[in-house]
Amino acid sequence: MHAPDGFIDVPVSAAAGVLAAGAIAVSLRGARRELDDTARPGAGGGAERTAPLAGLVAAFIFAVQMLNFPVAAGTSGHLLGGALAAILVGPYTGVLCVSVVLLLQSVLFADGGLTALGVNITTMALTTTVVAYALFRGLVKVLPRSRRSVTAASFVAALVSVPASAVVFTLLYAVGGTTDVSIGKVAGAMVGVHVLIGLGEAAITALTVGAVIAVRPDLVHGARGLGQKLKLRVNGELVDAPRTAEPVPAAARSPRKVWIAGLVTSLLLAGFVSFYASANPDGLEKVAADHGIDKQAEEHAVADSPLADYGVKDVDDARLSGGLAGVIGVGVTVVAGTGVFWAVRRRRAADERAEDTTPAGTSV
């Protein structure tokens, strides 16, 4: 789904870039609240741990995006990640997670054009996150409050988010496409293939969310409030047990094991499993080739990057080259993502300290 340079003309690409920049600015403010809420006692275990967890989500999305899976007629698909990120860490932080991944993919791996970065953030980060989280929250409100319901809502939200992304790309192409093709045929092809890709997205999202909920539901943004009150049987009737004032030990709330398991999983997926990913073109590439959209595609500005096309330059062994590139990508993403979210969290803390030290009646 990564659009290269040349698919969309400069004015529309620039407009998408402005939209993406605005979405990131809003998300930076929203992520401060999400990370701060996660850091409160009982909600995830400490401010110093929230940034690494969000960075890990970005690294995991990077790793899974390397695993193209076959769908139909010589076409493959890969995770977009917006639904997964929004449900795990919140919609604002989710937009930033996917945006960090797209930026690093474009700059380091020549995947997705530099001038098309705004288009890709709009379709793959903003659209998927907004659509998925809105649908997810709606489903969670009407379904029974249970872990299975959250997993089921994750599946449906992720499924719908992928064709929604395809629709937004088609609209952008209808306005700023650089080739004369039938928009109706492009729309049908894009939505059709991305519904199939959405099934894979939904399965990956539901499995991941379900796995985290099974061990640490408190770390899942979309699963807050799922904890069932303890019941006691009194005179044959079930009543709520009295709350204990004793705080949960910090060690019991530490997400360190989850973080380590997630990082190891990401490294294995990107460094080893990615070698067995489908080599077929993804949905956008296939539609572009079949309908002539790719006639104006431009060579990537960093096509000669040492990590271009997810391989390490001058390493002849394909398995080793791809594995090293994947491991490097996961490492860079987790460091960059953690740095971004740490800075966001620190800014929130600094704003709160400034408010606390401002004398009453003084404006800031």
C-alpha positions in Angstrom: 0.0 0.0 0.0 3.1 2.2 0.0 2.5 4.7 -2.8 5.7 5.7 -4.7 6.5 9.1 -6.0 4.7 9.9 -9.3 1.4 8.2 -8.7 -0.2 11.4 -7.3 0.6 14.9 -8.7 2.5 17.5 -6.7 -0.4 19.7 -5.7 -2.4 16.8 -4.2 0.7 15.3 -2.7 1.4 18.6 -1.0 -2.2 18.9 0.2 -2.0 15.4 1.6 1.3 16.4 3.3 -0.4 19.4 5.0 -3.2 17.1 6.1 -0.7 14.6 7.5 1.3 17.2 9.2 -1.9 18.6 10.9 -2.9 15.1 11.9 0.5 14.5 13.5 0.4 17.8 15.3 -3.0 16.9 16.8 -1.8 13.4 17.6 1.2 14.7 19.5 -1.1 16.6 21.8 -3.5 13.7 22.1 -0.7 11.2 22.7 0.5 13.3 25.7 -2.8 12.5 27.4 -2.9 8.9 26.3 0.6 8.2 27.6 -0.1 10.1 30.8 -3.3 8.2 31.4 -1.4 4.9 30.8 1.2 6.0 33.3 -1.2 6.5 36.2 -1.3 3.9 38.9 -3.1 0.7 37.9 -3.2 1.7 34.2 0.0 0.3 32.9 2.8 0.8 35.5 4.8 4.0 35.4 5.6 6.9 33.1 9.0 5.6 32.4 7.5 2.4 30.8 4.9 3.9 28.5 7.3 5.2 25.9 9.1 1.9 25.4 5.8 0.1 25.1 4.6 2.5 22.4 8.0 2.3 20.7 7.7 -1.5 20.8 4.3 -1.3 19.0 5.9 0.7 16.2 8.7 -1.9 15.9 6.3 -4.8 15.8 4.3 -3.1 13.1 7.5 -2.6 11.1 8.4 -6.2 11.5 4.9 -7.6 10.5 4.8 -5.3 7.5 7.7 -7.3 6.1 5.6 -10.4 6.1 3.6 -10.2 2.8 1.0 -12.9 2.7 -0.6 -14.2 -0.5 -4.3 -13.3 -1.2 -5.4 -14.0 -4.7 -4.4 -13.9 -8.4 -0.7 -13.3 -7.9 -1.3 -10.6 -5.3 0.0 -10.3 -1.7 -0.9 -8.1 1.2 0.7 -6.9 4.5 -0.4 -5.4 7.7 -1.1 -1.7 7.7 -1.2 -1.5 11.5 -3.4 1.4 12.2 -6.1 -0.7 13.9 -3.6 -2.7 15.9 -1.7 0.4 17.1 -4.9 2.3 18.0 -6.3 -0.5 20.1 -3.1 -1.3 21.9 -1.8 2.3 22.7 -4.7 4.6 21.7 -5.7 6.4 18.5 -3.4 9.4 18.8 -0.4 7.4 19.8 -1.4 4.9 17.1 -1.2 7.6 14.3 2.3 8.4 15.5 3.4 4.8 15.7 2.4 4.1 12.0 3.8 7.5 10.9 7.2 6.7 12.5 7.2 3.4 10.6 6.3 5.0 7.3 9.0 7.7 7.7 11.8 5.2 8.4 10.6 2.9 5.6 10.8 5.7 3.2 14.1 7.3 4.3 16.1 4.1 5.0 14.5 1.4 2.9 13.2 3.3 -0.1 9.7 1.9 0.5 7.1 4.6 -0.2 8.1 7.8 -2.0 9.5 10.9 -0.2 7.0 13.3 -1.8 4.3 10.7 -1.3 4.9 10.5 2.4 2.0 12.7 3.1 -0.2 10.5 0.9 1.0 7.3 2.7 0.5 8.8 6.2 -3.0 9.9 5.2 -4.0 6.6 3.9 -2.1 4.1 6.0 -1.8 5.9 9.4 -4.6 8.4 9.7 -7.4 6.7 7.8 -6.9 3.2 9.2 -6.5 4.5 12.8 -9.5 6.8 12.8 -11.8 4.3 11.0 -10.7 1.3 13.1 -10.8 3.0 16.4 -14.2 4.7 15.8 -15.7 1.3 14.8 -13.9 -0.5 17.6 -15.3 1.8 20.3 -18.8 1.6 18.8 -18.7 -2.2 18.9 -17.3 -2.4 22.4 -20.1 -0.2 23.7 -22.8 -2.6 22.4 -21.1 -5.9 23.0 -20.8 -7.5 26.4 -17.7 -6.2 28.3 -15.4 -9.2 27.9 -12.0 -10.0 26.5 -13.6 -12.0 23.7 -15.7 -9.0 22.7 -12.6 -6.8 22.6 -10.9 -9.4 20.4 -13.9 -9.7 18.1 -14.3 -5.9 17.8 -10.6 -5.7 17.0 -11.1 -8.2 14.1 -14.0 -6.3 12.6 -12.4 -2.8 13.0 -9.1 -4.0 11.4 -11.0 -5.7 8.5 -13.0 -2.5 7.7 -9.9 -0.2 8.0 -8.1 -1.7 5.1 -10.6 -1.1 2.3 -11.3 2.3 3.9 -7.7 3.1 3.3 -8.0 1.9 -0.3 -11.1 4.2 -0.8 -9.1 7.2 0.4 -6.2 6.4 -1.9 -8.7 6.1 -4.8 -10.2 9.5 -4.0 -6.8 11.1 -3.9 -6.0 9.5 -7.2 -9.3 10.7 -8.7 -8.2 14.3 -7.9 -4.5 14.1 -8.5 -3.8 11.0 -10.5 -1.0 11.3 -13.1 -2.4 8.9 -15.7 -5.7 8.8 -17.5 -7.4 5.7 -16.3 -11.0 4.7 -15.3 -11.5 5.7 -11.7 -14.4 3.3 -11.5 -12.3 0.3 -12.4 -9.5 1.4 -10.1 -11.9 1.8 -7.2 -13.4 -1.6 -7.8 -10.0 -3.3 -8.1 -8.6 -1.4 -5.0 -11.5 -2.1 -2.7 -11.9 -5.7 -3.9 -8.3 -6.8 -3.3 -8.0 -4.8 -0.1 -11.1 -6.5 1.4 -9.1 -9.7 1.0 -6.0 -8.1 2.5 -8.2 -6.8 5.3 -9.0 -10.4 6.3 -5.3 -11.0 6.9 -5.0 -7.6 8.8 -8.0 -8.6 10.9 -6.5 -12.0 11.8 -3.2 -10.5 12.8 -4.7 -7.7 14.8 -7.2 -10.0 16.6 -4.5 -12.6 17.4 -2.1 -9.9 18.7 -4.7 -8.1 20.8 -6.0 -11.4 22.2 -2.5 -12.5 23.1 -1.7 -9.3 25.0 -5.1 -9.3 26.7 -4.6 -12.9 27.9 -1.5 -11.9 29.9 -1.7 -8.2 30.5 -5.1 -6.6 29.7 -4.0 -3.5 31.6 -1.5 -2.8 28.9 -4.2 -2.7 26.1 -5.7 0.8 25.7 -8.9 -0.5 24.2 -9.5 -3.0 27.0 -9.5 -0.6 29.9 -12.3 -1.3 32.4 -12.5 -4.9 31.5 -11.4 -6.1 35.0 -14.3 -8.0 36.6 -15.2 -7.2 40.2 -14.6 -10.0 42.6 -17.9 -11.6 43.7 -18.6 -13.1 47.1 -21.6 -15.3 47.9 -23.4 -14.0 51.0 -26.5 -15.8 52.2 -26.9 -17.4 48.8 -26.5 -14.2 46.8 -23.5 -12.9 44.9 -22.3 -9.4 46.0 -19.4 -7.3 45.1 -16.4 -7.9 47.3 -15.1 -4.9 49.2 -12.3 -3.0 47.5 -8.9 -3.4 49.0 -6.9 -0.3 49.7 -3.6 -2.2 49.3 -1.9 -1.1 46.0 -0.8 -3.6 43.4 2.9 -4.2 43.8 5.0 -2.4 41.2 6.8 -5.6 40.2 3.4 -7.2 39.5 2.6 -4.4 37.1 5.9 -4.2 35.3 5.5 -4.7 31.6 9.2 -5.7 31.2 8.4 -9.3 30.3 5.8 -8.3 27.7 8.3 -5.8 26.3 11.1 -8.3 26.0 8.8 -10.9 24.5 7.5 -8.4 22.0 10.9 -7.3 21.0 12.2 -10.8 20.5 9.1 -11.7 18.5 9.7 -8.6 16.3 13.3 -9.5 15.7 12.4 -13.1 14.8 9.7 -12.0 12.4 11.8 -9.4 10.6 15.1 -11.2 10.8 14.0 -14.8 10.0 10.4 -15.3 9.1 10.4 -12.4 6.5 12.6 -14.5 4.2 9.5 -16.7 3.6 7.1 -13.8 2.9 5.3 -13.8 -0.5 7.2 -12.1 -3.3 4.0 -11.2 -5.2 3.2 -7.5 -5.6 1.0 -6.1 -2.9 -2.5 -4.8 -3.6 -1.6 -1.3 -4.8 1.3 -2.5 -6.9 -0.9 -5.1 -8.6 -3.7 -2.7 -9.3 -1.2 -0.1 -10.5 0.4 -2.5 -12.9 -3.0 -3.9 -14.2 -4.5 -0.5 -14.8 -1.5 1.6 -15.9 -1.3 3.7 -12.8 2.4 3.0 -12.6 3.3 4.6 -15.9 4.4 7.8 -14.2 6.1 6.2 -11.2 9.4 7.7 -10.3 12.6 6.1 -9.0 13.0 6.6 -5.3 15.3 9.4 -4.3 17.2 7.0 -2.0 17.1 4.0 -4.2 20.8 3.5 -3.7 20.5 3.5 0.1 22.5 0.7 1.9 19.2 -0.8 3.1 17.1 -0.2 0.0 14.5 -2.9 -0.8 15.0 -4.4 2.7 18.5 -5.8 2.0 22.0 -4.8 3.1 24.1 -3.5 0.3 27.2 -5.7 -0.6 25.8 -8.7 1.3 25.3 -11.3 -1.4 23.5 -14.0 0.6 19.8 -13.1 0.2 18.7 -14.7 3.5 21.4 -12.9 5.5 20.9 -9.6 3.7 17.2 -9.5 4.3 17.5 -10.7 7.8 20.1 -8.1 8.7 18.0 -5.4 7.2 15.0 -6.5 9.1 16.9 -6.6 12.4 18.3 -3.2 11.8 14.9 -1.9 10.9 13.4 -3.2 14.1 16.2 -1.8 16.2 16.0 1.7 14.6 12.2 1.8 14.8 12.1 0.8 18.5 14.8 3.4 19.4 13.2 6.2 17.2 9.7 5.4 18.4 10.7 5.2 22.1 12.6 8.5 21.7 9.5 10.2 20.1 7.1 9.0 22.8 9.6 9.7 25.6 9.8 13.3 24.4 6.0 13.5 24.2 5.6 12.1 27.7 8.3 14.5 29.1 6.6 17.5 27.4 3.3 16.5 29.2 5.1 16.2 32.5 6.8 19.6 32.0 3.4 21.2 31.1 1.9 19.8 34.3 4.8 21.1 36.4 4.4 24.5 34.9 0.7 24.6 35.7 1.4 23.5 39.3 4.0 26.3 39.8 1.9 29.0 38.2 0.5 31.3 40.9 -3.3 31.5 41.1 -4.7 34.2 38.8 -1.6 34.2 36.6 -2.0 33.3 32.9 0.6 31.3 31.0 
